[in-house]
Amino acid sequence: MDAQRRRGLPALLGGGVLGVVAVAVFAAGAWGLAVDRFGRDADGYLSISTTQLHSDRYALVSELRGDGPSWLYGSTILGDTRARVTSQSGQPVFVGIARSADVARYLGGVGYSTIEHLATGAVTPHPGGAPAQAPGGLSIWAASTHGDGQQTLAWSTRSGDWSIVIMNADASANVAVRGDAGARVPPLFWVALACILAGGLGGITSAWLIRRGLRSGWRANRPADAATTSLPAHTTTGVRT
């Protein structure tokens, strides 16, 4: 009986672990589906982060990628992206995207700050002087916008290394803005649906394993069949004639 109980233990343990994982995967899929259906704005973007950014230098600069593998920031995963920037200094703001090498040449010897973490607004300052010319007069920008109030810049991901630059339109120091980033994230619906299906299948498998383990233990505790118990001996009485 002990051996039979032990045979059911792996099924119970495996079913329990699989059940926990299945619930987590299903919950993640349900959350992703809710975000995909209800978290998008009128233009179909999901807000990634909103923050206040400030630099006492002449520019705020960030590479168009974040933590994690490079494929995560490609067109297949993120899709079209968008930056919305509003000046907090009362001056017209400039927002532009250019190849990182061109940005490095433009800001060579210029004081600027690198955006280290958009969610927290953390920046790293770099010493330098004023730029030789205002950003709007350059031809390096693949996309750009400038003006008063909120400025919106949409971007379709391209191959290569690209950077986004935020400056006062007149290239003066003390750049202060409120900004948010968004992305369409095209595969979110299908990834969420796959998680829901995987979680449901995992839950069914978990229930089957647990049932199998319980049945093994039940068999081990079941009393012996009546057929195997010893029967009383029958005596035969002879008939005398």
C-alpha positions as CSV (number, residue, x, y, z in Angstrom):
1,M,0.0,0.0,0.0
2,D,2.8,2.4,0.9
3,A,4.4,1.8,-2.6
4,Q,1.1,2.6,-4.3
5,R,0.7,5.8,-2.3
6,R,4.2,6.9,-3.3
7,R,3.3,6.2,-7.0
8,G,0.5,8.8,-6.7
9,L,2.6,11.5,-5.0
10,P,4.4,12.7,-8.2
11,A,1.1,13.2,-9.9
12,L,-0.2,15.3,-6.9
13,L,2.9,17.4,-6.7
14,G,3.1,17.9,-10.5
15,G,-0.6,18.8,-10.6
16,G,-0.3,21.3,-7.8
17,V,2.7,23.1,-9.3
18,L,1.2,23.1,-12.8
19,G,-2.1,24.5,-11.3
20,V,-0.3,27.4,-9.8
21,V,1.6,28.2,-13.0
22,A,-1.6,27.8,-15.0
23,V,-3.5,30.3,-12.8
24,A,-0.6,32.8,-13.2
25,V,-0.4,32.4,-17.0
26,F,-4.2,32.7,-17.3
27,A,-4.3,35.8,-15.1
28,A,-1.5,37.4,-17.2
29,G,-3.4,36.7,-20.4
30,A,-6.7,38.2,-18.9
31,W,-4.8,41.3,-17.8
32,G,-3.2,41.7,-21.3
33,L,-6.5,41.2,-23.0
34,A,-8.1,43.9,-20.8
35,V,-5.3,46.3,-21.5
36,D,-5.5,45.6,-25.2
37,R,-9.3,46.2,-25.3
38,F,-9.7,49.1,-22.8
39,G,-6.2,50.6,-22.3
40,R,-5.7,52.1,-25.8
41,D,-6.4,55.8,-26.6
42,A,-8.4,57.0,-29.6
43,D,-5.4,56.6,-31.8
44,G,-4.7,53.0,-30.7
45,Y,-1.6,53.7,-28.6
46,L,-0.9,52.2,-25.2
47,S,0.8,54.6,-22.8
48,I,4.2,53.2,-21.7
49,S,5.3,56.0,-19.3
50,T,4.6,59.6,-18.4
51,T,7.1,61.7,-16.5
52,Q,8.6,65.1,-15.9
53,L,12.0,65.7,-17.4
54,H,14.5,68.5,-16.7
55,S,18.0,69.4,-17.6
56,D,19.9,72.6,-16.9
57,R,21.9,71.9,-20.0
58,Y,20.9,72.4,-23.7
59,A,19.2,69.1,-24.6
60,L,17.7,65.9,-23.3
61,V,18.7,62.8,-25.3
62,S,17.7,59.2,-25.3
63,E,18.3,56.2,-27.5
64,L,15.2,54.7,-28.9
65,R,15.4,51.5,-27.0
66,G,15.3,50.4,-23.4
67,D,16.4,47.7,-21.1
68,G,16.2,44.1,-22.4
69,P,16.9,42.5,-25.8
70,S,17.0,44.6,-28.9
71,W,14.2,42.5,-30.6
72,L,11.8,43.8,-28.0
73,Y,12.0,47.3,-29.4
74,G,11.6,46.3,-33.1
75,S,8.6,47.0,-35.3
76,T,7.2,43.5,-34.7
77,I,6.7,43.9,-31.0
78,L,6.3,47.6,-30.3
79,G,5.0,48.6,-33.7
80,D,4.6,52.4,-34.3
81,T,5.6,54.5,-31.4
82,R,4.7,58.0,-30.3
83,A,6.2,60.7,-28.1
84,R,4.2,63.6,-26.7
85,V,6.1,66.5,-25.2
86,T,4.9,69.7,-23.5
87,S,7.2,72.5,-22.5
88,Q,7.2,73.4,-18.8
89,S,9.4,76.4,-19.2
90,G,7.0,78.5,-21.3
91,Q,9.3,78.3,-24.3
92,P,8.6,76.6,-27.6
93,V,10.0,73.0,-27.6
94,F,11.7,71.0,-30.3
95,V,11.5,67.2,-30.5
96,G,13.5,65.3,-33.2
97,I,14.7,61.8,-34.1
98,A,17.9,61.3,-35.9
99,R,20.6,58.6,-36.3
100,S,22.6,58.3,-33.1
101,A,25.9,59.1,-34.9
102,D,24.4,62.4,-36.3
103,V,23.1,63.3,-32.9
104,A,26.6,62.7,-31.4
105,R,28.2,65.0,-34.0
106,Y,25.6,67.7,-33.4
107,L,26.0,67.6,-29.6
108,G,29.8,67.1,-29.7
109,G,31.1,69.5,-27.0
110,V,27.6,70.6,-26.1
111,G,26.2,70.3,-22.6
112,Y,23.3,67.9,-22.5
113,S,21.6,65.2,-20.3
114,T,21.0,61.6,-21.1
115,I,17.6,60.2,-20.1
116,E,18.5,57.1,-18.1
117,H,15.0,56.0,-17.0
118,L,11.8,57.6,-18.5
119,A,9.5,56.4,-15.7
120,T,11.5,58.1,-12.9
121,G,12.8,61.0,-15.0
122,A,16.4,60.2,-14.0
123,V,19.0,61.9,-16.2
124,T,22.8,62.0,-16.4
125,P,24.3,65.4,-17.2
126,H,27.3,65.8,-19.6
127,P,29.4,69.0,-19.4
128,G,29.7,71.3,-22.4
129,G,28.8,74.6,-24.0
130,A,26.0,75.9,-26.2
131,P,25.2,74.3,-29.6
132,A,26.4,76.1,-32.7
133,Q,22.9,76.4,-34.1
134,A,19.3,75.7,-33.3
135,P,18.0,72.2,-34.0
136,G,15.3,73.2,-36.4
137,G,17.9,74.4,-38.9
138,L,19.6,71.0,-39.3
139,S,18.9,68.4,-41.9
140,I,19.7,65.4,-39.8
141,W,16.2,64.7,-38.5
142,A,14.2,61.8,-39.9
143,A,11.2,63.2,-38.0
144,S,10.8,66.3,-36.0
145,T,8.2,68.8,-34.6
146,H,8.4,72.1,-32.7
147,G,6.2,74.8,-31.3
148,D,4.2,75.9,-28.3
149,G,2.0,73.6,-26.3
150,Q,2.0,69.8,-26.6
151,Q,4.1,68.5,-29.5
152,T,3.4,65.0,-30.8
153,L,5.9,62.9,-32.8
154,A,5.0,59.6,-34.3
155,W,7.7,57.1,-35.3
156,S,7.7,53.9,-37.3
157,T,10.6,51.7,-36.1
158,R,13.5,51.5,-38.5
159,S,16.7,49.5,-38.6
160,G,19.8,51.1,-37.1
161,D,20.6,53.2,-34.1
162,W,18.3,56.2,-33.5
163,S,18.0,58.8,-30.8
164,I,15.4,61.2,-29.7
165,V,16.4,64.8,-28.8
166,I,14.3,67.3,-26.8
167,M,15.5,70.9,-26.8
168,N,14.2,74.4,-26.4
169,A,13.4,75.5,-30.0
170,D,15.9,78.4,-29.7
171,A,18.6,76.1,-28.4
172,S,18.7,77.8,-25.0
173,A,19.6,76.1,-21.7
174,N,17.2,74.8,-19.0
175,V,15.0,72.2,-20.8
176,A,12.0,71.3,-18.8
177,V,9.2,69.2,-20.3
178,R,6.4,66.8,-19.4
179,G,6.5,63.8,-21.7
180,D,4.9,60.5,-22.3
181,A,5.7,57.6,-24.6
182,G,3.3,55.2,-26.3
183,A,3.3,52.3,-28.6
184,R,0.7,50.3,-30.6
185,V,2.1,46.8,-29.6
186,P,0.4,44.9,-32.4
187,P,0.8,41.3,-31.0
188,L,-0.6,42.1,-27.6
189,F,-4.1,40.6,-28.3
190,W,-2.7,37.4,-29.7
191,V,-0.1,37.0,-26.9
192,A,-2.9,37.5,-24.3
193,L,-5.2,35.1,-26.0
194,A,-2.4,32.5,-26.2
195,C,-1.8,32.9,-22.5
196,I,-5.5,32.4,-21.7
197,L,-5.6,29.2,-23.8
198,A,-2.4,27.9,-22.3
199,G,-3.5,28.7,-18.8
200,G,-6.8,26.9,-19.4
201,L,-5.1,23.8,-20.9
202,G,-2.7,23.8,-18.0
203,G,-5.6,24.0,-15.5
204,I,-7.3,21.0,-17.1
205,T,-4.1,19.0,-17.1
206,S,-3.4,20.0,-13.5
207,A,-6.9,18.7,-12.4
208,W,-6.3,15.4,-14.2
209,L,-3.0,14.9,-12.5
210,I,-4.4,15.7,-9.1
211,R,-7.3,13.3,-9.7
212,R,-5.0,10.6,-10.8
213,G,-2.8,11.0,-7.6
214,L,-5.9,11.0,-5.4
215,R,-7.2,7.8,-7.0
216,S,-3.9,6.1,-6.4
217,G,-4.1,6.9,-2.8
218,W,-7.7,5.8,-2.6
219,R,-6.9,2.4,-4.1
220,A,-4.1,2.0,-1.5
221,N,-6.5,2.6,1.4
222,R,-9.4,0.5,0.0
223,P,-10.0,-2.7,2.0
224,A,-9.3,-6.1,0.4
225,D,-12.0,-7.5,-1.9
226,A,-14.4,-9.8,-0.3
227,A,-13.5,-12.4,-2.8
228,T,-10.0,-12.6,-1.3
229,T,-11.2,-13.2,2.3
230,S,-11.1,-16.8,3.6
231,L,-14.5,-18.5,3.6
232,P,-15.7,-20.9,6.3
233,A,-15.4,-24.6,5.4
234,H,-18.6,-26.4,4.6
235,T,-19.1,-29.9,6.1
236,T,-20.8,-32.5,4.2
237,T,-23.2,-34.8,6.1
238,G,-23.4,-38.2,4.8
239,V,-26.8,-39.9,4.4
240,R,-27.1,-43.3,6.0
241,T,-29.3,-45.7,4.3
